[in-house]
Amino acid sequence: NVEEHIRTLTNLRSKLAAQKTKLTEEEFCITLLTSLPDSWDNFISGVDTASLTESTKLVARILEQDRRRKAKPSSDEVALPAHFHKQKHGHGKQSKFNPKVTCYGCGRIGHIISDC
């Protein structure tokens, strides 16, 4: 859970500050970004390093991205209905009348021998 992860890092930052070891905004932002899972690599690549001066803005962006990810169905959920949709169509013979062909089996116009 991303929200819980951010909360944990924020609490750790507060504990460090209480022990007179402060993380700068940039250090905290880098820690936050590097602690995200590999599935966030595209998001991390899109973060402008100049924007790492305010952790609150970065946290807001991460939370917004997390909400989008949760609202968007996974690629498996999207691909599965598309796969079943394809299976419903295209099975069995579909003979279409084609006036340009003549059947070699019966000699009639409009189909080929495999459709005869």
Sequence and secondary structure as in RCSB ss.txt:
>XXXX:A:sequence
NVEEHIRTLTNLRSKLAAQKTKLTEEEFCITLLTSLPDSWDNFISGVDTASLTESTKLVARILEQDRRRKAKPSS
DEVALPAHFHKQKHGHGKQSKFNPKVTCYGCGRIGHIISDC
>XXXX:A:secstr
 HHHHHHHHHHHHHHHHHTT    HHHHHHHHHHTS GGGHHHHHTS GGGTT HHHHHHHHHHHHHHHHHS  H
HHHHHHHHHHHHHSS S     EEEEE TTT  EE  GGG 
